Each structure stands twice: as C-alpha cells, then as structure tokens.
Amino acid sequence: MDFNGSDTIPGPRTEDHLPHTAQAAVKIVIVGGFGVGKTTMVGSVSEIRPLTTEETMTQAGIGIDDNYGSDSKTATTVAMDFGRISLTEKLVLYLFGTPGQERFWFLWNGLFEGALGAVVLVDARRLEVSFDVMGRLEERGVPFVVAVNSFPDAPRYPLEELRTALDLAPEIPIVDCDVRRRASSKDVLMTLMRFLHSLALSGALT
C-alpha cells in the first residue's frame, strides 16, 4: 500500500483528535434516498477526514439499483459514511450517512441504534422516495428535521408547499440547504440540535 511514496500507513492527523474541551458527544444519522447528497453533506461539514464506503456502480446493478435519473452518479454508499463536527467547544456530533440504495436499507436499523436525531435529505424532483425514509425514523422514534438539498435543475418550491406534500407535522423543521457548502450543512445540524433541545425541554425527547 502506497501513501505518497511511503509504505507506512499514515497515523491520525492533529485535527483528527477529539478536542480536549469536548464534554458531550451525540450520534446523528443523515438519511435519504439514493443520490440526495448524504455523502456530500458528511464530507463538506466533517472536521476530520470522512470515512466513506462507496463502491463503483457497475452493469451488474442494472435492474437492481435505481439511479432515479442521476446518470452522472458513478458510485454508491454500501455501508455508511462517517464524519465528525464540533458544533461548540463542548458539543461534538458524530455523523453517520446511510446507504441510499434500497437493497442496503437492512443496514439502517444498526445505524439508527443510539442516534439522538436525524437529518432527512430531500430532492424536490423526487419527493416520493422520502416517505419510506421518514416512516422508518418514525417507527424507531428518532426525531428528525427535513433539509431540501439544492440541485441546479431542481424546481424551487416554497417550504410550506413541500411541508404539505411531505405530510410533515407542523413542529418538524424543514429548511433549504446546499450540502456542498460547509456553512449550509452546519446550519442544518444547528437546526436539528435546536429542535432536539426544544423536545427535551417539553419532555418529548426520551
């Protein structure tokens, strides 16, 4: 194995170490259908080198994997994506991105275990793939926020119209985002943490 001309596996970088000020760590899952931007979100916001388990999509996947019109997508997550972000000096989020292809959804239950909350990424061009995702979270009792990822060719709808189309409860936050931008992805996570805080104050978070 060769890393920049060396046969030695590189050790952790300084920035990979958990901040000494950290007092609380929270597990968050990033979920959504195929190609909605889960891997991109984890990669854009993570303060450590993200761990990805992507595999190249091949002819063998035809008839099994549906790319939902994402013809430019050549890889798919087969297990999970993993990253970390310090929202404050004391609060660290561990991010787990789920696989989008339905044949890998059996892995979701394990990834949901111990999660305090979730971000549901949505593509406005294909809202229908989001219903199963949200249903699984509701079955597991995992609170979530919805983030509508911006795609260049995606139509723009008012968030309240999307709330109605997705049949979201009034209290569930829904926001626009561009997961390619770190600041935008971080804003989504801040929205989730504020939502979880409000649930905790009301006694609804168990």
N, C-alpha and C positions, 0 to 999 in steps of 0.2 A: 504494500500500500504506500503510495507516494503522496506526501503533502508538501508542495513547494520544494521538491527536490530532496526531501528528507524521508527516511524510512521510519521515523519516530512519530507516533500518534500524538498530535498536539494536546496539551493539557488545557484546563479551563482558563479562559481569559479573566483578567481582573474584574471586568464588568459582569462576568457570569456569576460571581459570588453574591449571595444574598446580602443586602445592605444590613449593617450591624444595628441599624435603628429599627428594623422591622420587628413588629410586635404581634401582627396578625396576618395570617395567610388564608386566602379564600379561593376555592375552586370554582371556576366559571366555564361553562361549555358554550361553544359557538356552533350553532346548528343551522341547517337549511338544506335545501335541495341541491342537486348537482350544479356546479358552476356558478353559485351565487356570490362567491368571494370569501369563503371561510379561511382558506389557506392564505389568501392575500391579506386578510384582516389580521390574522395572527402574526404574519411576517412583518406587517407595517408597524405594529404597535409594540412588539416584543422588544425588551431591552437586552435580551440575550439572543444568541444565535438560535433561531427557531428549529425545532425538530420536526421534520416532515416525513411522511411515509407515502410519498407519491410513487405511482408506477405508470409507465407509459401505456397509453391506451392502444390496443392492437386490433387487428382484424378479428381476433378471437372474441372480442367483446361485442361484435355486431349481433344484434338480436337479443343481447343480454343487457348491455349498458346503453342507456339512452342519453345522448348528449343534449337533448332539448334545444337543438338549434345552435349549440355552442361549437360550431365547426372548427374554430381556432384552438379549442382546448385539446391538448395532446396528452395530458397526464391527469390522473385522478387519485385522491387520497384513499388508501385502502385500510388504514387503521386509525390514525389520528394525526393532528398537528398539535404541537406543544410550544407554548411560549410563556413569558413572564413579564409583568409590568408592575412597577411600584407606583400606585396612584398617589400615595403620600409617603412621607418618610417612615410611617408606621404600618401602612397597609399595602400588602403585596397580593396581586391576583395571579393565580396560575390558570392559564388559558388552554383549554382542550378543544380543538376543532374536530368535529365529527366527519366521517366519510359521507359523501353525498349520494353515491350510487346506492340504490335500494338493496342490492344484494349484499351490501356491507352493513345494513342497518341493524343486524343482530348484535353488532358491537356496541350499539348505543347504550344499552342498559348498563354495561360496565362503566362507560364513560360518565353516565349520569350519576353513578354512585358517589355520594359525598358532595355533590355540587350544590352550592348555595343558590345559584341562579343561572340564567342562560340568556344569550342573545340569539334571536331568530333573525337570520339574514333573509331578505326577501328581494326577489327580482320582479318588478312590476309587470314584466312581459308574461310571466307565468306564475301567477299567484296560486294556482291550483296545487302546486307541489308543496305549498306551505302548510296545508291543513293537516296532513298526517304528522308533520313535524310538531306542530303546536299541540295536536292531540296526544302525542306521546309524552310531551312535557306535562300536560295537564294530568294525565294518568299517573305520572310519577310524583306529582305535587311539586314540580320545580317551577318557581316563579320566573317569568321572562319578560323581556322587552322586545319590540319588533323594530328592526332597522332596515329601511328600504335603501338598498345599495344603488348608486347611480351608475348606469351604463349609458354610453354615448348614444345608442339607438333606442333606448327605452323611453316610452311615453312618460310624461310628468303628470301626476295626479295630485290633487290636494290630499293631505294626510288623512283628513276626516273621511274622504271618499274611500281611501284604502282601508281605513278602520272598519267602515261598514262592509266593504267587500270581503274582508278577512273575518268578519263577525267577531271583532275584538271587544272584550268587556271595556267599559268606559275608563276603568282605572289603569288599564295596561298601557304604558307609554309606547308611542310609535314615533320614530324620528327618521329624517333623511340622513344619509351618510355617503361618504366616498371612501371605501375601505382602503384605497391606495394611499390615502393621506393619514399619517400618524395622528394628527390632531383630531381629525374627524372620527377615527376609530376610538381614540381615547375618550372623546365626548360621549360616544355610545356607552362605553363602560361606566363613565361617571353617571349617566342617566340610569343605568341598571343599579348601581350602588345606591343612588338616592331612592330609587323605587324599593329596594330591599330594606333600606333604613326606615322608610315610611311603613312598610309591612311589619317590621319589628316593633315599631312604636305602637302600632294598632293591635299587636298581639296576633296578627295573621301569619307571621313567619314562624314555622315550627322547626 
